[in-house]
Amino acid sequence: MKKNELRNLLNTLFLVGFVVALILYIAKPDNRTPFLVVCFISMAIKIAEYIVRFFR
């Protein structure tokens, strides 16, 4: 897999995670745990994309 393809895949996964986190934030105002889990996973994916961008 080329570097740009990997970065595009990671960015797409990050954006999907962002949308899911936003929906969870609005849909479950009494329980923020699912939102936080999805949000942190999305941030980890974005950090991985950042690392691929500079170190691969």
CHARMM internal coordinates of N, CA and C (Angstrom, degrees):
IC EDIT
DIST 1 N 1 CA 1.4558
DIST 1 CA 1 C 1.5320
ANGL 1 N 1 CA 1 C 108.31
DIST 1 C 2 N 1.2967
ANGL 1 CA 1 C 2 N 115.10
DIHE 1 N 1 CA 1 C 2 N 131.93
DIST 2 N 2 CA 1.4549
ANGL 1 C 2 N 2 CA 119.88
DIHE 1 CA 1 C 2 N 2 CA -179.58
DIST 2 CA 2 C 1.5202
ANGL 2 N 2 CA 2 C 110.44
DIHE 1 C 2 N 2 CA 2 C -74.14
DIST 2 C 3 N 1.3214
ANGL 2 CA 2 C 3 N 113.83
DIHE 2 N 2 CA 2 C 3 N 161.52
DIST 3 N 3 CA 1.4647
ANGL 2 C 3 N 3 CA 120.19
DIHE 2 CA 2 C 3 N 3 CA -178.13
DIST 3 CA 3 C 1.5270
ANGL 3 N 3 CA 3 C 111.90
DIHE 2 C 3 N 3 CA 3 C -60.28
DIST 3 C 4 N 1.3199
ANGL 3 CA 3 C 4 N 117.18
DIHE 3 N 3 CA 3 C 4 N -44.97
DIST 4 N 4 CA 1.4676
ANGL 3 C 4 N 4 CA 120.14
DIHE 3 CA 3 C 4 N 4 CA -179.21
DIST 4 CA 4 C 1.5233
ANGL 4 N 4 CA 4 C 112.07
DIHE 3 C 4 N 4 CA 4 C -66.46
DIST 4 C 5 N 1.3249
ANGL 4 CA 4 C 5 N 117.59
DIHE 4 N 4 CA 4 C 5 N -37.36
DIST 5 N 5 CA 1.4611
ANGL 4 C 5 N 5 CA 120.43
DIHE 4 CA 4 C 5 N 5 CA 177.66
DIST 5 CA 5 C 1.5249
ANGL 5 N 5 CA 5 C 110.90
DIHE 4 C 5 N 5 CA 5 C -64.58
DIST 5 C 6 N 1.3194
ANGL 5 CA 5 C 6 N 116.74
DIHE 5 N 5 CA 5 C 6 N -41.73
DIST 6 N 6 CA 1.4581
ANGL 5 C 6 N 6 CA 121.31
DIHE 5 CA 5 C 6 N 6 CA 178.37
DIST 6 CA 6 C 1.5192
ANGL 6 N 6 CA 6 C 110.86
DIHE 5 C 6 N 6 CA 6 C -64.73
DIST 6 C 7 N 1.3211
ANGL 6 CA 6 C 7 N 117.00
DIHE 6 N 6 CA 6 C 7 N -43.02
DIST 7 N 7 CA 1.4644
ANGL 6 C 7 N 7 CA 120.39
DIHE 6 CA 6 C 7 N 7 CA 178.47
DIST 7 CA 7 C 1.5216
ANGL 7 N 7 CA 7 C 111.22
DIHE 6 C 7 N 7 CA 7 C -63.93
DIST 7 C 8 N 1.3379
ANGL 7 CA 7 C 8 N 117.14
DIHE 7 N 7 CA 7 C 8 N -41.23
DIST 8 N 8 CA 1.4672
ANGL 7 C 8 N 8 CA 120.35
DIHE 7 CA 7 C 8 N 8 CA 177.93
DIST 8 CA 8 C 1.5326
ANGL 8 N 8 CA 8 C 111.19
DIHE 7 C 8 N 8 CA 8 C -63.55
DIST 8 C 9 N 1.3193
ANGL 8 CA 8 C 9 N 116.73
DIHE 8 N 8 CA 8 C 9 N -41.42
DIST 9 N 9 CA 1.4595
ANGL 8 C 9 N 9 CA 120.30
DIHE 8 CA 8 C 9 N 9 CA 178.16
DIST 9 CA 9 C 1.5302
ANGL 9 N 9 CA 9 C 110.94
DIHE 8 C 9 N 9 CA 9 C -62.89
DIST 9 C 10 N 1.3357
ANGL 9 CA 9 C 10 N 117.03
DIHE 9 N 9 CA 9 C 10 N -45.97
DIST 10 N 10 CA 1.4615
ANGL 9 C 10 N 10 CA 120.51
DIHE 9 CA 9 C 10 N 10 CA 179.99
DIST 10 CA 10 C 1.5252
ANGL 10 N 10 CA 10 C 111.42
DIHE 9 C 10 N 10 CA 10 C -64.88
DIST 10 C 11 N 1.3250
ANGL 10 CA 10 C 11 N 117.47
DIHE 10 N 10 CA 10 C 11 N -38.81
DIST 11 N 11 CA 1.4630
ANGL 10 C 11 N 11 CA 120.22
DIHE 10 CA 10 C 11 N 11 CA 177.33
DIST 11 CA 11 C 1.5318
ANGL 11 N 11 CA 11 C 111.43
DIHE 10 C 11 N 11 CA 11 C -65.85
DIST 11 C 12 N 1.3178
ANGL 11 CA 11 C 12 N 117.01
DIHE 11 N 11 CA 11 C 12 N -39.15
DIST 12 N 12 CA 1.4631
ANGL 11 C 12 N 12 CA 120.40
DIHE 11 CA 11 C 12 N 12 CA 177.88
DIST 12 CA 12 C 1.5238
ANGL 12 N 12 CA 12 C 110.65
DIHE 11 C 12 N 12 CA 12 C -64.47
DIST 12 C 13 N 1.3313
ANGL 12 CA 12 C 13 N 116.80
DIHE 12 N 12 CA 12 C 13 N -43.59
DIST 13 N 13 CA 1.4642
ANGL 12 C 13 N 13 CA 119.86
DIHE 12 CA 12 C 13 N 13 CA 177.48
DIST 13 CA 13 C 1.5241
ANGL 13 N 13 CA 13 C 111.38
DIHE 12 C 13 N 13 CA 13 C -62.95
DIST 13 C 14 N 1.3272
ANGL 13 CA 13 C 14 N 116.79
DIHE 13 N 13 CA 13 C 14 N -38.12
DIST 14 N 14 CA 1.4569
ANGL 13 C 14 N 14 CA 120.37
DIHE 13 CA 13 C 14 N 14 CA 177.69
DIST 14 CA 14 C 1.5246
ANGL 14 N 14 CA 14 C 111.16
DIHE 13 C 14 N 14 CA 14 C -62.93
DIST 14 C 15 N 1.3254
ANGL 14 CA 14 C 15 N 117.07
DIHE 14 N 14 CA 14 C 15 N -45.26
DIST 15 N 15 CA 1.4610
ANGL 14 C 15 N 15 CA 120.47
DIHE 14 CA 14 C 15 N 15 CA -179.28
DIST 15 CA 15 C 1.5319
ANGL 15 N 15 CA 15 C 111.91
DIHE 14 C 15 N 15 CA 15 C -65.92
DIST 15 C 16 N 1.3175
ANGL 15 CA 15 C 16 N 117.36
DIHE 15 N 15 CA 15 C 16 N -38.78
DIST 16 N 16 CA 1.4637
ANGL 15 C 16 N 16 CA 120.42
DIHE 15 CA 15 C 16 N 16 CA 176.04
DIST 16 CA 16 C 1.5267
ANGL 16 N 16 CA 16 C 109.69
DIHE 15 C 16 N 16 CA 16 C -63.62
DIST 16 C 17 N 1.3215
ANGL 16 CA 16 C 17 N 117.14
DIHE 16 N 16 CA 16 C 17 N -43.17
DIST 17 N 17 CA 1.4585
ANGL 16 C 17 N 17 CA 120.80
DIHE 16 CA 16 C 17 N 17 CA 177.26
DIST 17 CA 17 C 1.5121
ANGL 17 N 17 CA 17 C 112.25
DIHE 16 C 17 N 17 CA 17 C -62.30
DIST 17 C 18 N 1.3181
ANGL 17 CA 17 C 18 N 116.68
DIHE 17 N 17 CA 17 C 18 N -37.51
DIST 18 N 18 CA 1.4607
ANGL 17 C 18 N 18 CA 120.63
DIHE 17 CA 17 C 18 N 18 CA 177.63
DIST 18 CA 18 C 1.5273
ANGL 18 N 18 CA 18 C 111.27
DIHE 17 C 18 N 18 CA 18 C -62.62
DIST 18 C 19 N 1.3308
ANGL 18 CA 18 C 19 N 116.32
DIHE 18 N 18 CA 18 C 19 N -44.82
DIST 19 N 19 CA 1.4673
ANGL 18 C 19 N 19 CA 120.51
DIHE 18 CA 18 C 19 N 19 CA -179.68
DIST 19 CA 19 C 1.5313
ANGL 19 N 19 CA 19 C 110.37
DIHE 18 C 19 N 19 CA 19 C -65.01
DIST 19 C 20 N 1.3308
ANGL 19 CA 19 C 20 N 116.58
DIHE 19 N 19 CA 19 C 20 N -42.41
DIST 20 N 20 CA 1.4674
ANGL 19 C 20 N 20 CA 119.99
DIHE 19 CA 19 C 20 N 20 CA 178.29
DIST 20 CA 20 C 1.5236
ANGL 20 N 20 CA 20 C 110.47
DIHE 19 C 20 N 20 CA 20 C -63.34
DIST 20 C 21 N 1.3292
ANGL 20 CA 20 C 21 N 117.08
DIHE 20 N 20 CA 20 C 21 N -42.71
DIST 21 N 21 CA 1.4675
ANGL 20 C 21 N 21 CA 120.51
DIHE 20 CA 20 C 21 N 21 CA 178.77
DIST 21 CA 21 C 1.5256
ANGL 21 N 21 CA 21 C 110.76
DIHE 20 C 21 N 21 CA 21 C -62.59
DIST 21 C 22 N 1.3038
ANGL 21 CA 21 C 22 N 117.57
DIHE 21 N 21 CA 21 C 22 N -40.92
DIST 22 N 22 CA 1.4588
ANGL 21 C 22 N 22 CA 121.28
DIHE 21 CA 21 C 22 N 22 CA 178.50
DIST 22 CA 22 C 1.5289
ANGL 22 N 22 CA 22 C 111.24
DIHE 21 C 22 N 22 CA 22 C -63.25
DIST 22 C 23 N 1.3133
ANGL 22 CA 22 C 23 N 116.46
DIHE 22 N 22 CA 22 C 23 N -43.39
DIST 23 N 23 CA 1.4687
ANGL 22 C 23 N 23 CA 120.32
DIHE 22 CA 22 C 23 N 23 CA 177.56
DIST 23 CA 23 C 1.5247
ANGL 23 N 23 CA 23 C 110.54
DIHE 22 C 23 N 23 CA 23 C -63.02
DIST 23 C 24 N 1.3366
ANGL 23 CA 23 C 24 N 117.42
DIHE 23 N 23 CA 23 C 24 N -42.99
DIST 24 N 24 CA 1.4615
ANGL 23 C 24 N 24 CA 119.97
DIHE 23 CA 23 C 24 N 24 CA 178.49
DIST 24 CA 24 C 1.5181
ANGL 24 N 24 CA 24 C 111.80
DIHE 23 C 24 N 24 CA 24 C -64.49
DIST 24 C 25 N 1.3051
ANGL 24 CA 24 C 25 N 117.25
DIHE 24 N 24 CA 24 C 25 N -36.63
DIST 25 N 25 CA 1.4583
ANGL 24 C 25 N 25 CA 121.21
DIHE 24 CA 24 C 25 N 25 CA 179.72
DIST 25 CA 25 C 1.5301
ANGL 25 N 25 CA 25 C 110.83
DIHE 24 C 25 N 25 CA 25 C -63.22
DIST 25 C 26 N 1.3101
ANGL 25 CA 25 C 26 N 116.07
DIHE 25 N 25 CA 25 C 26 N -40.40
DIST 26 N 26 CA 1.4666
ANGL 25 C 26 N 26 CA 120.29
DIHE 25 CA 25 C 26 N 26 CA -179.14
DIST 26 CA 26 C 1.5333
ANGL 26 N 26 CA 26 C 111.27
DIHE 25 C 26 N 26 CA 26 C -79.02
DIST 26 C 27 N 1.3215
ANGL 26 CA 26 C 27 N 117.07
DIHE 26 N 26 CA 26 C 27 N -39.52
DIST 27 N 27 CA 1.4620
ANGL 26 C 27 N 27 CA 120.92
DIHE 26 CA 26 C 27 N 27 CA -173.33
DIST 27 CA 27 C 1.5273
ANGL 27 N 27 CA 27 C 113.47
DIHE 26 C 27 N 27 CA 27 C -76.90
DIST 27 C 28 N 1.3070
ANGL 27 CA 27 C 28 N 117.99
DIHE 27 N 27 CA 27 C 28 N -30.13
DIST 28 N 28 CA 1.4674
ANGL 27 C 28 N 28 CA 121.70
DIHE 27 CA 27 C 28 N 28 CA -176.46
DIST 28 CA 28 C 1.5233
ANGL 28 N 28 CA 28 C 111.10
DIHE 27 C 28 N 28 CA 28 C -122.06
DIST 28 C 29 N 1.3172
ANGL 28 CA 28 C 29 N 118.63
DIHE 28 N 28 CA 28 C 29 N 72.40
DIST 29 N 29 CA 1.4690
ANGL 28 C 29 N 29 CA 119.80
DIHE 28 CA 28 C 29 N 29 CA -177.03
DIST 29 CA 29 C 1.5322
ANGL 29 N 29 CA 29 C 113.62
DIHE 28 C 29 N 29 CA 29 C -69.93
DIST 29 C 30 N 1.3359
ANGL 29 CA 29 C 30 N 117.41
DIHE 29 N 29 CA 29 C 30 N -20.58
DIST 30 N 30 CA 1.4550
ANGL 29 C 30 N 30 CA 119.92
DIHE 29 CA 29 C 30 N 30 CA -178.64
DIST 30 CA 30 C 1.5248
ANGL 30 N 30 CA 30 C 113.56
DIHE 29 C 30 N 30 CA 30 C -88.01
DIST 30 C 31 N 1.3280
ANGL 30 CA 30 C 31 N 118.08
DIHE 30 N 30 CA 30 C 31 N -17.80
DIST 31 N 31 CA 1.4540
ANGL 30 C 31 N 31 CA 121.87
DIHE 30 CA 30 C 31 N 31 CA -178.60
DIST 31 CA 31 C 1.5295
ANGL 31 N 31 CA 31 C 108.96
DIHE 30 C 31 N 31 CA 31 C -131.79
DIST 31 C 32 N 1.3138
ANGL 31 CA 31 C 32 N 117.28
DIHE 31 N 31 CA 31 C 32 N 106.41
DIST 32 N 32 CA 1.4692
ANGL 31 C 32 N 32 CA 121.46
DIHE 31 CA 31 C 32 N 32 CA -177.02
DIST 32 CA 32 C 1.5288
ANGL 32 N 32 CA 32 C 113.66
DIHE 31 C 32 N 32 CA 32 C -92.13
DIST 32 C 33 N 1.3225
ANGL 32 CA 32 C 33 N 118.66
DIHE 32 N 32 CA 32 C 33 N -3.03
DIST 33 N 33 CA 1.4606
ANGL 32 C 33 N 33 CA 120.74
DIHE 32 CA 32 C 33 N 33 CA -177.14
DIST 33 CA 33 C 1.5242
ANGL 33 N 33 CA 33 C 112.95
DIHE 32 C 33 N 33 CA 33 C -60.29
DIST 33 C 34 N 1.3413
ANGL 33 CA 33 C 34 N 120.76
DIHE 33 N 33 CA 33 C 34 N -48.25
DIST 34 N 34 CA 1.4702
ANGL 33 C 34 N 34 CA 118.82
DIHE 33 CA 33 C 34 N 34 CA 178.43
DIST 34 CA 34 C 1.5335
ANGL 34 N 34 CA 34 C 112.27
DIHE 33 C 34 N 34 CA 34 C -60.25
DIST 34 C 35 N 1.3265
ANGL 34 CA 34 C 35 N 116.51
DIHE 34 N 34 CA 34 C 35 N -39.61
DIST 35 N 35 CA 1.4624
ANGL 34 C 35 N 35 CA 120.45
DIHE 34 CA 34 C 35 N 35 CA 176.93
DIST 35 CA 35 C 1.5183
ANGL 35 N 35 CA 35 C 110.97
DIHE 34 C 35 N 35 CA 35 C -59.13
DIST 35 C 36 N 1.3247
ANGL 35 CA 35 C 36 N 116.69
DIHE 35 N 35 CA 35 C 36 N -47.11
DIST 36 N 36 CA 1.4630
ANGL 35 C 36 N 36 CA 120.34
DIHE 35 CA 35 C 36 N 36 CA -177.92
DIST 36 CA 36 C 1.5252
ANGL 36 N 36 CA 36 C 111.85
DIHE 35 C 36 N 36 CA 36 C -64.66
DIST 36 C 37 N 1.3225
ANGL 36 CA 36 C 37 N 117.27
DIHE 36 N 36 CA 36 C 37 N -39.57
DIST 37 N 37 CA 1.4678
ANGL 36 C 37 N 37 CA 120.61
DIHE 36 CA 36 C 37 N 37 CA 179.66
DIST 37 CA 37 C 1.5255
ANGL 37 N 37 CA 37 C 110.28
DIHE 36 C 37 N 37 CA 37 C -63.09
DIST 37 C 38 N 1.3292
ANGL 37 CA 37 C 38 N 117.06
DIHE 37 N 37 CA 37 C 38 N -49.09
DIST 38 N 38 CA 1.4703
ANGL 37 C 38 N 38 CA 120.74
DIHE 37 CA 37 C 38 N 38 CA -179.41
DIST 38 CA 38 C 1.5268
ANGL 38 N 38 CA 38 C 110.15
DIHE 37 C 38 N 38 CA 38 C -65.08
DIST 38 C 39 N 1.3258
ANGL 38 CA 38 C 39 N 116.96
DIHE 38 N 38 CA 38 C 39 N -38.96
DIST 39 N 39 CA 1.4590
ANGL 38 C 39 N 39 CA 121.18
DIHE 38 CA 38 C 39 N 39 CA -179.47
DIST 39 CA 39 C 1.5317
ANGL 39 N 39 CA 39 C 111.06
DIHE 38 C 39 N 39 CA 39 C -63.87
DIST 39 C 40 N 1.3325
ANGL 39 CA 39 C 40 N 116.87
DIHE 39 N 39 CA 39 C 40 N -44.76
DIST 40 N 40 CA 1.4607
ANGL 39 C 40 N 40 CA 119.72
DIHE 39 CA 39 C 40 N 40 CA -179.89
DIST 40 CA 40 C 1.5256
ANGL 40 N 40 CA 40 C 112.00
DIHE 39 C 40 N 40 CA 40 C -68.02
DIST 40 C 41 N 1.3204
ANGL 40 CA 40 C 41 N 117.38
DIHE 40 N 40 CA 40 C 41 N -36.13
DIST 41 N 41 CA 1.4660
ANGL 40 C 41 N 41 CA 120.20
DIHE 40 CA 40 C 41 N 41 CA 176.23
DIST 41 CA 41 C 1.5294
ANGL 41 N 41 CA 41 C 109.83
DIHE 40 C 41 N 41 CA 41 C -64.82
DIST 41 C 42 N 1.3239
ANGL 41 CA 41 C 42 N 116.83
DIHE 41 N 41 CA 41 C 42 N -41.77
DIST 42 N 42 CA 1.4707
ANGL 41 C 42 N 42 CA 120.42
DIHE 41 CA 41 C 42 N 42 CA 178.00
DIST 42 CA 42 C 1.5222
ANGL 42 N 42 CA 42 C 111.09
DIHE 41 C 42 N 42 CA 42 C -63.08
DIST 42 C 43 N 1.3080
ANGL 42 CA 42 C 43 N 116.73
DIHE 42 N 42 CA 42 C 43 N -40.26
DIST 43 N 43 CA 1.4697
ANGL 42 C 43 N 43 CA 119.73
DIHE 42 CA 42 C 43 N 43 CA 178.42
DIST 43 CA 43 C 1.5268
ANGL 43 N 43 CA 43 C 111.09
DIHE 42 C 43 N 43 CA 43 C -66.42
DIST 43 C 44 N 1.3235
ANGL 43 CA 43 C 44 N 117.59
DIHE 43 N 43 CA 43 C 44 N -36.86
DIST 44 N 44 CA 1.4665
ANGL 43 C 44 N 44 CA 120.61
DIHE 43 CA 43 C 44 N 44 CA 177.21
DIST 44 CA 44 C 1.5286
ANGL 44 N 44 CA 44 C 110.84
DIHE 43 C 44 N 44 CA 44 C -64.68
DIST 44 C 45 N 1.3271
ANGL 44 CA 44 C 45 N 116.66
DIHE 44 N 44 CA 44 C 45 N -38.36
DIST 45 N 45 CA 1.4664
ANGL 44 C 45 N 45 CA 120.73
DIHE 44 CA 44 C 45 N 45 CA 177.17
DIST 45 CA 45 C 1.5299
ANGL 45 N 45 CA 45 C 109.75
DIHE 44 C 45 N 45 CA 45 C -64.54
DIST 45 C 46 N 1.3203
ANGL 45 CA 45 C 46 N 117.44
DIHE 45 N 45 CA 45 C 46 N -41.66
DIST 46 N 46 CA 1.4639
ANGL 45 C 46 N 46 CA 120.87
DIHE 45 CA 45 C 46 N 46 CA 179.40
DIST 46 CA 46 C 1.5312
ANGL 46 N 46 CA 46 C 110.84
DIHE 45 C 46 N 46 CA 46 C -65.49
DIST 46 C 47 N 1.3149
ANGL 46 CA 46 C 47 N 117.29
DIHE 46 N 46 CA 46 C 47 N -38.83
DIST 47 N 47 CA 1.4728
ANGL 46 C 47 N 47 CA 120.68
DIHE 46 CA 46 C 47 N 47 CA 177.21
DIST 47 CA 47 C 1.5259
ANGL 47 N 47 CA 47 C 109.95
DIHE 46 C 47 N 47 CA 47 C -64.68
DIST 47 C 48 N 1.3376
ANGL 47 CA 47 C 48 N 117.08
DIHE 47 N 47 CA 47 C 48 N -39.14
DIST 48 N 48 CA 1.4652
ANGL 47 C 48 N 48 CA 120.51
DIHE 47 CA 47 C 48 N 48 CA 177.04
DIST 48 CA 48 C 1.5256
ANGL 48 N 48 CA 48 C 110.62
DIHE 47 C 48 N 48 CA 48 C -62.69
DIST 48 C 49 N 1.3170
ANGL 48 CA 48 C 49 N 116.92
DIHE 48 N 48 CA 48 C 49 N -40.45
DIST 49 N 49 CA 1.4687
ANGL 48 C 49 N 49 CA 120.19
DIHE 48 CA 48 C 49 N 49 CA 177.54
DIST 49 CA 49 C 1.5310
ANGL 49 N 49 CA 49 C 110.69
DIHE 48 C 49 N 49 CA 49 C -63.29
DIST 49 C 50 N 1.3174
ANGL 49 CA 49 C 50 N 115.92
DIHE 49 N 49 CA 49 C 50 N -40.19
DIST 50 N 50 CA 1.4602
ANGL 49 C 50 N 50 CA 120.54
DIHE 49 CA 49 C 50 N 50 CA 177.98
DIST 50 CA 50 C 1.5344
ANGL 50 N 50 CA 50 C 110.60
DIHE 49 C 50 N 50 CA 50 C -62.23
DIST 50 C 51 N 1.3132
ANGL 50 CA 50 C 51 N 116.60
DIHE 50 N 50 CA 50 C 51 N -43.01
DIST 51 N 51 CA 1.4666
ANGL 50 C 51 N 51 CA 120.60
DIHE 50 CA 50 C 51 N 51 CA 179.21
DIST 51 CA 51 C 1.5251
ANGL 51 N 51 CA 51 C 110.68
DIHE 50 C 51 N 51 CA 51 C -64.24
DIST 51 C 52 N 1.3371
ANGL 51 CA 51 C 52 N 116.80
DIHE 51 N 51 CA 51 C 52 N -42.22
DIST 52 N 52 CA 1.4749
ANGL 51 C 52 N 52 CA 120.33
DIHE 51 CA 51 C 52 N 52 CA 177.96
DIST 52 CA 52 C 1.5159
ANGL 52 N 52 CA 52 C 110.46
DIHE 51 C 52 N 52 CA 52 C -61.95
DIST 52 C 53 N 1.3144
ANGL 52 CA 52 C 53 N 116.52
DIHE 52 N 52 CA 52 C 53 N -38.68
DIST 53 N 53 CA 1.4686
ANGL 52 C 53 N 53 CA 120.72
DIHE 52 CA 52 C 53 N 53 CA -177.77
DIST 53 CA 53 C 1.5311
ANGL 53 N 53 CA 53 C 111.49
DIHE 52 C 53 N 53 CA 53 C -61.97
DIST 53 C 54 N 1.3139
ANGL 53 CA 53 C 54 N 117.69
DIHE 53 N 53 CA 53 C 54 N -39.63
DIST 54 N 54 CA 1.4622
ANGL 53 C 54 N 54 CA 119.99
DIHE 53 CA 53 C 54 N 54 CA -172.82
DIST 54 CA 54 C 1.5188
ANGL 54 N 54 CA 54 C 115.17
DIHE 53 C 54 N 54 CA 54 C -100.78
DIST 54 C 55 N 1.3307
ANGL 54 CA 54 C 55 N 118.59
DIHE 54 N 54 CA 54 C 55 N -22.06
DIST 55 N 55 CA 1.4600
ANGL 54 C 55 N 55 CA 118.77
DIHE 54 CA 54 C 55 N 55 CA -171.97
DIST 55 CA 55 C 1.5084
ANGL 55 N 55 CA 55 C 115.25
DIHE 54 C 55 N 55 CA 55 C -118.40
DIST 55 C 56 N 1.3143
ANGL 55 CA 55 C 56 N 118.30
DIHE 55 N 55 CA 55 C 56 N 0.68
DIST 56 N 56 CA 1.4571
ANGL 55 C 56 N 56 CA 117.93
DIHE 55 CA 55 C 56 N 56 CA 179.85
DIST 56 CA 56 C 1.5017
ANGL 56 N 56 CA 56 C 111.00
DIHE 55 C 56 N 56 CA 56 C -102.50
END
COOR INIT
IC SEED 1 N 1 CA 1 C
IC BUILD
